[in-house]
Amino acid sequence: MLERVKDGGPLSIAIVGAGIVGCATALALAIEGHKVTVFDPDAPGAGTSSGNAGGIVTGSVTPTSTPDVLRALPSYIFDSKSPAVLRPRHALRVLPWLARFIRAGMPAEVDRIAAALYPIVSQALIAHQTLAAHCGAQTMITQEGWLKIYGSQQEFDATALDRRLMDRFGVNYTVLDRKAVTDLEPNLDPALCQIGIYQPKSGFVRNPKALAAAYFEGAAKLGATHLHQQVKGVTRRSEGGIIVHAQSGAQTFDRLIVAAGAWSANLVRQLGDKVSLDTERGYHIAFGSDTNQLMRGPVVVPALSLVLSPMHDGIRLVSGDELAGLNASPNYSRIRALMPAARRALPALSDIKPATEWMGFRPSTPDSLPVIGPSTKGNDVIYAFGHGHLGLTLAAITAQMVAACVAGRPSDIAPVPYLVSRF
Ligand SMILES: Cc1cc2nc3c(=O)[nH]c(=O)nc-3n(C[C@H](O)[C@H](O)[C@H](O)COP(=O)(O)OP(=O)(O)OC[C@H]3O[C@@H](n4cnc5c(N)ncnc54)[C@H](O)[C@@H]3O)c2cc1C
């Protein structure tokens, strides 16, 4: 089977995970003529990839861990009202991840990580637009931009690091005054809109689950299949090829792509690699589809620790960063506690009852960089997980990089910062 690699012929490729990353990768590989099989008990994009804020944030060069975040860490542990929280039961388990997270927040590391984020986030929208054109999904991606609002000069000044990093890399953004912010979003409370930062080159996806499904359907038209099965284990054959053990039995493939989001670490270990991966769980409350006309695009309110986003199922109040692992049940109390703040920011929500509540599992590395590229044990396994807060943003550029790796082509983006060998 591996001879075909030398000939450059099509390969049989298994992808574990049908989130936005797995689906985008399935399409990119199917376009190159490979025979793709996606394993996931769930429908394409049904999990974490369905409930996000919809931002393709091309200027997101600030890592999650920064000196400011590190200063606030004690409140995440001790303040029961903080939107970021570490659940005591998960504390011991998350310690090694947390130690790396703290290291990643040191100034020199922040600069290094930002330099590694820039090449991938800056190419993210064009990569999605290119991929979407292959499956007729172009209109699912729009360019509303990414808006952050500040209620005072003091709030604005507290986020100076964001602007320092954006300036360093030439990210296109504009500082808006109160009139310009309320011209863009007239329904917001003007008191919270004293200053705005607007990144016009960012994209927006109102229905991220539908985009994942469109990517998978595009791949299916080129012969990809979806097996609704959980992968129990993976093994390398000494004579070449990867065996995927699923409910229906074992199947051998030429290549394996691990795109199992927050669940990827177990497979990585089975393949002989090490990784530091945990989940930053996040929440949303959706206000019902008749509310989505209240805003034109996503708006971040840093001082209130929330994002408001006009999604297909209505305005979503998005927030939360909960270190509680993969198995603890959701705790909606913190996102519910943000309802008054959301209604203050967008007063038209005041009389509207929330329609749905949701929790998802961000697949997070401590250094805010995804894991993209081959296993340390060989190119027959390629990793594509760990996208944390930016999985929607980075799905299509990841798919491009994985396809280049499978083809043995040099990628336009230097691969080193994303390799699993950094762990
Ligand atoms: C509240 C919130 C807001 C967010 N907002 C944004 C945003 O605005 N912009 C942005 O870019 N990102 C955002 N994100 C992050 C983004 O949603 C995630 O990074 C992204 O969805 C991860 O995609 P994924 O495909 O890696 O993982 P997932 O969507 O979790 O998919 C992984 C899939 O793998 C499957 N799987 C796992 N194990 C196995 C197995 N053993 N066998 C078979 N299948 C398996 C799972 O069933 C799942 O379907 C947000 C996240 C949250 C929680």
The ligand as an SDF file (V2000), in Angstrom:
LIG
                    3D

 53 58  0  0  0  0  0  0  0  0999 V2000
  -17.8810   28.8590   23.7140 C   0  0  0  0  0  0  0  0  0  0  0  0
  -16.9110   28.7230   22.5880 C   0  0  0  0  0  0  0  0  0  0  0  0
  -16.7330   29.7650   21.6740 C   0  0  0  0  0  0  0  0  0  0  0  0
  -15.8190   29.6420   20.6380 C   0  0  0  0  0  0  0  0  0  0  0  0
  -15.6970   30.6270   19.6880 N   0  0  0  0  0  0  0  0  0  0  0  0
  -14.8260   30.4790   18.6490 C   0  0  0  0  0  0  0  0  0  0  0  0
  -14.7450   31.4490   17.6200 C   0  0  0  0  0  0  0  0  0  0  0  0
  -15.4790   32.4330   17.5750 O   0  0  0  0  0  0  0  0  0  0  0  0
  -13.8180   31.2750   16.6440 N   0  0  0  0  0  0  0  0  0  0  0  0
  -12.9730   30.1900   16.6160 C   0  0  0  0  0  0  0  0  0  0  0  0
  -12.1290   30.0870   15.7400 O   0  0  0  0  0  0  0  0  0  0  0  0
  -13.0940   29.1990   17.5510 N   0  0  0  0  0  0  0  0  0  0  0  0
  -13.9870   29.3220   18.5540 C   0  0  0  0  0  0  0  0  0  0  0  0
  -14.0890   28.3470   19.5030 N   0  0  0  0  0  0  0  0  0  0  0  0
  -13.2100   27.1800   19.4290 C   0  0  0  0  0  0  0  0  0  0  0  0
  -13.6760   26.1530   18.3940 C   0  0  0  0  0  0  0  0  0  0  0  0
  -15.0670   25.9500   18.4880 O   0  0  0  0  0  0  0  0  0  0  0  0
  -12.9420   24.8270   18.6080 C   0  0  0  0  0  0  0  0  0  0  0  0
  -11.5430   25.0560   18.6670 O   0  0  0  0  0  0  0  0  0  0  0  0
  -13.2250   23.8740   17.4560 C   0  0  0  0  0  0  0  0  0  0  0  0
  -14.5990   23.6410   17.3420 O   0  0  0  0  0  0  0  0  0  0  0  0
  -12.4820   22.5490   17.6280 C   0  0  0  0  0  0  0  0  0  0  0  0
  -12.7840   21.7830   16.4930 O   0  0  0  0  0  0  0  0  0  0  0  0
  -12.2700   20.2930   16.3570 P   0  0  0  0  0  0  0  0  0  0  0  0
  -12.7290   19.7890   15.0460 O   0  0  0  0  0  0  0  0  0  0  0  0
  -10.8140   20.2360   16.6670 O   0  0  0  0  0  0  0  0  0  0  0  0
  -12.9660   19.5270   17.5780 O   0  0  0  0  0  0  0  0  0  0  0  0
  -14.4830   19.0500   17.8170 P   0  0  0  0  0  0  0  0  0  0  0  0
  -15.4680   19.9680   17.2020 O   0  0  0  0  0  0  0  0  0  0  0  0
  -14.5810   18.7890   19.2730 O   0  0  0  0  0  0  0  0  0  0  0  0
  -14.5420   17.7030   17.0190 O   0  0  0  0  0  0  0  0  0  0  0  0
  -13.8330   16.5590   17.4530 C   0  0  0  0  0  0  0  0  0  0  0  0
  -14.6610   15.3540   17.0730 C   0  0  0  0  0  0  0  0  0  0  0  0
  -13.9050   14.1890   17.3410 O   0  0  0  0  0  0  0  0  0  0  0  0
  -14.8060   13.1840   17.7250 C   0  0  0  0  0  0  0  0  0  0  0  0
  -14.0710   12.1570   18.4430 N   0  0  0  0  0  0  0  0  0  0  0  0
  -13.3710   12.2810   19.5910 C   0  0  0  0  0  0  0  0  0  0  0  0
  -12.8090   11.1190   19.9340 N   0  0  0  0  0  0  0  0  0  0  0  0
  -13.1550   10.2300   18.9710 C   0  0  0  0  0  0  0  0  0  0  0  0
  -12.8900    8.8490   18.7650 C   0  0  0  0  0  0  0  0  0  0  0  0
  -12.1250    8.1440   19.6200 N   0  0  0  0  0  0  0  0  0  0  0  0
  -13.4180    8.2350   17.6750 N   0  0  0  0  0  0  0  0  0  0  0  0
  -14.1680    8.9410   16.7850 C   0  0  0  0  0  0  0  0  0  0  0  0
  -14.4590   10.2530   16.9360 N   0  0  0  0  0  0  0  0  0  0  0  0
  -13.9500   10.8820   18.0100 C   0  0  0  0  0  0  0  0  0  0  0  0
  -15.8360   13.8970   18.5870 C   0  0  0  0  0  0  0  0  0  0  0  0
  -17.0650   13.1700   18.6110 O   0  0  0  0  0  0  0  0  0  0  0  0
  -15.9630   15.2370   17.8570 C   0  0  0  0  0  0  0  0  0  0  0  0
  -17.0560   15.2490   16.9750 O   0  0  0  0  0  0  0  0  0  0  0  0
  -15.0270   28.4450   20.5300 C   0  0  0  0  0  0  0  0  0  0  0  0
  -15.2230   27.4030   21.4270 C   0  0  0  0  0  0  0  0  0  0  0  0
  -16.1640   27.5280   22.4430 C   0  0  0  0  0  0  0  0  0  0  0  0
  -16.3760   26.3750   23.3730 C   0  0  0  0  0  0  0  0  0  0  0  0
  1  2  1  0
  2  3  1  0
  2 52  2  0
  3  4  2  0
  4  5  1  0
  4 50  1  0
  5  6  2  0
  6  7  1  0
  6 13  1  0
  7  8  2  0
  7  9  1  0
  9 10  1  0
 10 11  2  0
 10 12  1  0
 12 13  2  0
 13 14  1  0
 14 15  1  0
 14 50  1  0
 15 16  1  0
 16 17  1  0
 16 18  1  0
 18 19  1  0
 18 20  1  0
 20 21  1  0
 20 22  1  0
 22 23  1  0
 23 24  1  0
 24 25  2  0
 24 26  1  0
 24 27  1  0
 27 28  1  0
 28 29  2  0
 28 30  1  0
 28 31  1  0
 31 32  1  0
 32 33  1  0
 33 34  1  0
 33 48  1  0
 34 35  1  0
 35 36  1  0
 35 46  1  0
 36 37  1  0
 36 45  1  0
 37 38  2  0
 38 39  1  0
 39 40  1  0
 39 45  2  0
 40 41  1  0
 40 42  2  0
 42 43  1  0
 43 44  2  0
 44 45  1  0
 46 47  1  0
 46 48  1  0
 48 49  1  0
 50 51  2  0
 51 52  1  0
 52 53  1  0
M  END
$$$$
